[in-house]
């Protein structure tokens, strides 16, 4: 993956412009930035191939898909079944992402659901995954700072 330290000023300008308008065509982006279309295209391809850019599907709001309830599920694992648990979690469509944090929690899982009752169903589906011993669910009441990276693109 291309890291921020490996991005030059041109890469950062491209990413900042995309952050402002993610749907802008490459040609328009190149014109706005005063760069050749080929330069913009090749840099975007390099960053995409390296995994530095999120997939376009991450722009879709779960609420637009009828999943307006969001939560974090903390899971405690039988460590010998970690890979099985992760494989089972991948199969649950409502699991948006899963992290292995430091501390007492083995996995921290961000999920969405249709309603509080549906959140209970999703939480139970997670709890029944192989290797998961215990879960704790915290429902998000509202988003106060949305996902953002703009501030990271400033000069380091």
SEKE-768974 format. One record per residue: residue in one letter; x, y, z of N, C-alpha, C, O in turn. Coordinates in steps of 0.2 Angstrom, whole numbers, padded with zeros to 4 digits, always signed. Each point is the difference from the previous one (the first is absolute). Layout:
BEGIN
AXYZXYZXYZXYZ...
***
This chain:
BEGIN
X+0004-0006+0000-0004+0006+0000+0004+0006+0000+0005+0001+0004X-0006+0004-0008+0003+0007+0000-0002+0003+0006-0006+0001+0002X+0011+0001+0002-0001+0004+0006+0001+0007-0001+0003+0003-0005X-0006+0001+0010-0001+0007-0001+0007+0003-0001+0001+0005-0003X+0004-0008+0007+0007+0003-0001+0003-0001-0007+0005+0003-0002X-0008-0008-0002+0003-0001-0006-0004+0004-0006+0002+0000-0006X-0007+0004+0008-0004+0004-0004+0003+0007-0001+0002+0003+0005X-0001-0001-0011+0003+0006-0001-0005+0006+0000-0006-0002+0000X+0008+0008-0002-0005+0005+0000-0005-0001-0005-0006+0002+0001X+0007-0004-0007-0005-0001-0005-0005-0006+0002-0006+0001-0001X+0009-0006+0004-0005-0005+0002-0005+0003+0005-0006-0002+0000X+0009+0006+0005-0005+0003+0005-0005+0005-0003-0005+0000+0002X+0007+0003-0007-0004+0005-0003-0006-0004-0004-0006+0002+0000X+0008-0008-0003-0005-0004-0003-0005-0003+0005-0006+0001-0001X+0009-0003+0006-0005-0003+0006-0004+0005+0003-0006-0001+0001X+0009+0007+0000-0004+0005+0003-0006+0002-0005-0006+0001+0003X+0007+0000-0009-0005+0001-0005-0005-0005+0000-0006+0001-0001X+0008-0007+0001-0005-0006+0000-0004+0000+0006-0006-0002+0000X+0009+0004+0006-0004+0000+0006-0005+0005+0000-0006-0001+0003X+0007+0007-0007-0005+0005+0000-0006-0002-0005-0005+0001+0001X+0007-0005-0007-0005-0002-0005+0003-0007-0002+0003-0001-0005X-0006-0004+0008+0003-0007-0001-0003-0003-0007+0003-0004-0003X-0008+0008+0000-0002-0003-0007+0003+0004-0006-0003-0001-0005X+0007+0006+0007+0003+0004-0006+0003-0005-0005+0005-0004+0002X-0006+0005-0008+0004-0004-0006+0007+0002+0000+0002+0006+0002X+0002-0011-0004+0007+0001+0000+0002+0006-0004+0005+0004+0002X-0008-0003-0008+0002+0006-0004-0001+0006+0003+0004+0005+0000X-0010-0004+0004-0002+0006+0003+0005+0001+0006+0002+0006+0001X+0000-0011+0003+0004+0000+0005+0007+0003-0002+0003+0004+0003X-0001-0007-0009+0007+0002-0003+0000+0008-0001+0004+0003+0001X-0010-0001-0004-0001+0007-0002+0001+0004+0006+0003+0006+0000X-0007-0007+0005+0000+0004+0006+0006+0000+0003+0002+0005+0003X+0002-0010-0003+0007+0000+0003+0005+0002-0004+0006+0001+0002X-0007+0000-0008+0005+0002-0005+0005-0005-0002+0006+0001+0000X-0008-0007+0000+0004-0006-0001-0002-0004-0006-0006+0001-0003X+0010-0005+0000-0002-0004-0006-0004-0005+0002+0000-0003+0006X-0005+0001-0010-0005-0005+0002+0004-0007+0001-0002-0003+0005X+0007+0002-0009+0004-0007+0002+0003+0000+0006+0001-0005+0003X+0002+0011+0000+0003+0000+0006-0005-0001+0006+0001-0004+0004X-0007+0007-0005-0005-0001+0005-0003-0008+0000+0000-0003+0005X-0001+0001-0011-0002-0007-0001+0005-0005+0003-0002-0005+0004X+0008+0006-0006+0005-0005+0003+0001+0000+0007+0001-0005+0003X-0001+0011+0000+0001+0001+0007-0006-0003+0004+0001-0004+0005X-0007+0005-0008-0006-0003+0003+0000-0008+0000-0002-0004+0004X+0004+0001-0010+0001-0007-0001+0005-0003+0005-0001-0005+0003X+0007+0009-0002+0005-0003+0005-0003+0000+0007+0001-0005+0003X-0004+0011-0001-0003+0000+0007-0006-0005+0000+0000-0003+0006X-0004+0002-0011-0005-0005+0001+0003-0007+0000-0002-0004+0004X+0007+0002-0008+0003-0007+0000+0003-0001+0006+0001-0006+0002X+0002+0011+0002+0004-0001+0006-0005-0001+0006+0002-0002+0005X-0009+0003-0006-0004+0000+0005-0001+0006+0004-0003+0000+0006X+0006+0006-0008+0000+0006+0004-0007+0004-0001-0002+0004+0004X-0002-0006-0009-0007+0003-0001-0005-0006+0002+0000-0005-0002X-0005+0008+0006-0005-0005+0002-0005-0001-0006+0000+0003-0005X-0003-0009+0005-0004-0002-0006-0006+0005+0000-0002+0003+0005X-0001-0002-0011-0005+0005-0001-0006-0002+0004-0004+0004+0002X+0003-0011-0001-0006-0002+0004+0000+0003+0007-0005+0000+0003X+0011+0002+0000+0000+0003+0007-0004+0007+0000-0001+0003+0005X+0000+0000-0011-0004+0006+0000-0008-0001+0001-0003+0005+0001X+0001-0011-0002-0007-0001+0001-0002+0000+0007+0003-0004+0004X-0008+0008-0002-0002+0001+0007-0004-0006+0002-0005-0001-0004X+0006-0003+0009-0004-0006+0002-0008+0002+0001-0004-0004-0002X+0003+0010+0004-0007+0003+0001-0004+0000-0007-0006-0001+0000X+0010+0002-0005-0003+0000-0007-0002-0007-0002-0004-0001-0004X+0007-0004+0008-0002-0007-0002-0005-0003+0005+0000-0006+0001X-0003+0011+0003-0004-0002+0005+0003-0003+0007-0003-0003+0004X+0009+0005-0003+0004-0002+0006+0002+0006+0004+0006+0002+0000X-0011+0001+0003+0001+0007+0003+0003-0001+0007+0001+0005+0003X-0001-0011+0000+0002-0001+0007+0008-0002-0001+0001-0005-0003X+0003+0008+0007+0007-0002+0000+0002-0001+0007-0002+0002+0005X+0007-0007-0004+0003-0002+0006+0007-0003+0000+0002-0001-0006X+0001+0001+0012+0006-0004+0000-0001-0006+0004-0003+0001+0006X+0006-0006-0008-0001-0007+0004+0007-0002+0002+0005+0000-0004X-0004+0000+0010+0007-0003+0003-0001-0007+0001-0005-0002+0003X+0010-0002-0005+0000-0007+0000+0006-0003+0004+0005+0002-0001X-0006-0006+0005+0005-0004+0004+0000-0007-0004-0005-0003-0001X+0011+0001+0000+0001-0006-0004+0004-0006+0003+0003+0001+0005X-0004-0007-0007+0004-0005+0002+0005+0000-0006-0001-0001-0006X+0007+0003+0008+0006+0002-0004+0001-0005-0005+0003+0001-0006X-0004-0008+0007+0002-0005-0004-0005+0000-0006+0001-0004-0005X-0006+0008+0005-0005+0000-0005-0001+0007-0004-0005+0001-0003X+0011+0003+0004+0000+0006-0003-0002+0000-0008-0005+0004-0002X+0008-0008-0001-0001+0000-0008-0007-0002-0002-0003+0003-0004X+0000-0008+0008-0007-0002-0001-0004+0006+0002-0005+0001-0004X+0006+0002+0009-0005+0006+0002+0000+0005-0005-0005+0003-0002X+0011-0001-0001+0001+0005-0005-0004-0002-0006-0003+0004-0004X+0004-0010+0002-0003-0003-0006-0008+0000+0000-0003+0002-0004X+0001-0003+0010-0007+0000+0001-0003+0007+0000-0005+0001-0002X+0009+0004+0005-0002+0007+0000-0001+0003-0007-0004+0004-0001X+0009-0006-0003+0000+0002-0007-0006-0002-0004-0002+0004-0004X-0002-0009+0007-0006-0002-0004-0006+0004+0003-0005-0001-0003X+0005+0005+0008-0005+0003+0002+0000+0007-0003+0004+0004+0001X-0009-0003-0006+0000+0007-0004+0000+0006+0005+0002+0005-0003X-0005-0005+0009-0001+0006+0004+0007+0002+0003+0000+0005+0003X+0005-0010-0003+0006+0002+0003+0004+0004-0006+0002-0002-0005X-0001+0009+0007+0003+0004-0004+0008+0000+0000+0004+0000-0005X-0001-0001+0011+0007-0001+0001+0001-0003+0007-0004+0000+0004X+0010-0003-0003+0002-0003+0006+0007+0001+0001+0005+0000-0005X-0003+0002+0011+0007+0002+0002+0002-0005+0006-0004-0002+0004X+0010+0001-0003+0003-0003+0005+0004+0005+0005+0006+0001-0002X-0009+0002+0007+0003+0005+0004+0004-0003+0005+0000-0006+0002X+0004+0011+0001+0004-0002+0006-0005+0000+0006-0005+0004+0000X+0007-0007+0005-0005+0000+0006-0004-0006+0001+0002-0006-0003X-0007+0006+0007-0004-0005+0002-0004-0003-0006-0002-0006+0000X+0000+0010-0004-0005-0002-0006+0005-0004-0005+0005+0003-0002X-0008-0008-0001+0004-0004-0005-0002+0003-0007+0005+0001-0004X-0011+0000+0003-0002+0003-0006-0005+0005+0001-0004+0000+0004X+0004+0006-0008-0004+0005+0000-0004+0001-0006+0004+0001-0005X-0010-0002+0004-0004-0001-0006-0005+0005-0001-0004+0002+0005X+0004+0002-0010-0004+0005-0002-0006-0003-0004+0002-0003-0005X-0008+0004+0007-0006-0003-0003-0005+0005-0001+0000+0005+0003X-0005-0007-0008-0006+0004-0001-0006-0005+0000+0001-0006-0001X-0007+0009+0002-0006-0004+0000-0006+0004-0002+0001+0006+0000X-0007-0009-0001-0006+0004-0002-0003+0003+0006-0003+0005-0001X+0003-0008+0007-0003+0002+0006+0003-0002+0006+0005-0005+0000X-0007+0007+0006+0003-0003+0006-0001-0008+0000+0005-0003+0003X-0011+0001-0005-0001-0007+0000+0005-0004-0004+0002-0005+0001X-0001+0008-0007+0004-0003-0005+0007+0000+0002+0004-0004-0001X-0002+0010+0005+0007+0000+0003+0001-0006+0005+0005-0003+0000X-0010+0001+0004+0000-0005+0004+0001-0007-0004+0004-0004+0002X-0007+0003-0008+0001-0005-0004+0007-0001-0003+0003-0005+0001X+0000+0011-0003+0007+0001-0002+0005-0002+0005+0004-0004-0001X-0006+0007+0007+0005-0002+0006+0000-0007+0002+0005-0003+0001X-0011+0000-0002+0000-0007+0002+0003-0004-0006+0003-0005+0002X-0003+0007-0008+0003-0004-0005+0008+0000+0001+0003-0004-0001X-0001+0010+0003+0007+0001+0002+0002-0005+0006+0005-0003+0000X-0009+0004+0005+0001-0004+0006+0001-0008-0002+0003-0003+0004X-0007+0001-0008+0000-0007-0002+0005-0002-0005+0001-0006-0002X+0003+0010+0000+0006-0001-0005+0005-0005+0004+0001+0001+0006X+0002-0006-0009+0005-0004+0003+0005+0004+0003+0003+0004-0003X-0001-0006+0009+0006+0003+0004-0002+0006+0004+0004+0002+0004X-0010+0001-0005-0002+0006+0004-0003-0002+0006-0005-0004+0000X+0007+0006+0006-0002-0002+0006-0005+0005+0003-0005-0003+0003X+0006+0009-0004-0004+0005+0003+0000+0006-0004+0005+0002-0003X-0011+0002+0003+0000+0006-0004-0003+0006+0005-0004-0002+0005X+0005+0008-0007-0003+0006+0003-0001+0004-0006+0004+0002-0004X-0011+0001+0004-0002+0004-0005-0001+0007+0002-0004+0001+0005X+0006+0004-0008-0001+0007+0001-0003+0004-0006+0003+0000-0005X-0009+0002+0006-0003+0003-0006+0002+0007-0001+0000+0004+0006X+0001-0001-0012+0002+0007-0001-0007+0004+0000-0004-0002-0004X+0004+0007+0008-0006+0004-0001+0000+0005-0005-0005+0001-0004X+0011+0002+0002+0001+0004-0006+0007+0001-0001+0004-0001+0004X-0003+0003-0010+0007+0001-0002+0002+0007+0001-0004+0005-0003X+0009-0003+0007+0002+0007+0001+0006+0002-0004+0001+0006-0001X+0003-0010-0001+0006+0001-0005+0000-0005-0005+0001-0006+0002X-0003+0007-0008+0000-0005-0005+0007-0002-0002+0005+0003+0001X-0005-0009-0004+0007-0002-0003+0003+0005-0004-0004+0003-0004X+0010-0001+0005+0004+0005-0004+0007-0001+0000+0003-0004+0004X+0000+0006-0009+0007+0000-0001+0003+0007-0002+0007+0000-0001X-0011+0004-0001+0003+0007-0002+0005+0003+0004+0005+0002-0003X-0005-0002+0009+0005+0003+0005+0006-0004-0001+0006+0003+0001X-0006-0009-0003+0007-0004+0000+0004+0002-0007+0006-0002+0000X-0010+0005-0004+0003+0001-0007+0004+0007+0001+0004+0002-0005X-0004+0002+0010+0004+0006+0001+0007-0002+0000+0002-0005+0001X+0002+0011-0001+0007-0001+0000+0002-0003+0007-0002+0002+0005X+0007-0007-0006+0002-0004+0006+0006+0004+0003+0003-0002+0005
***
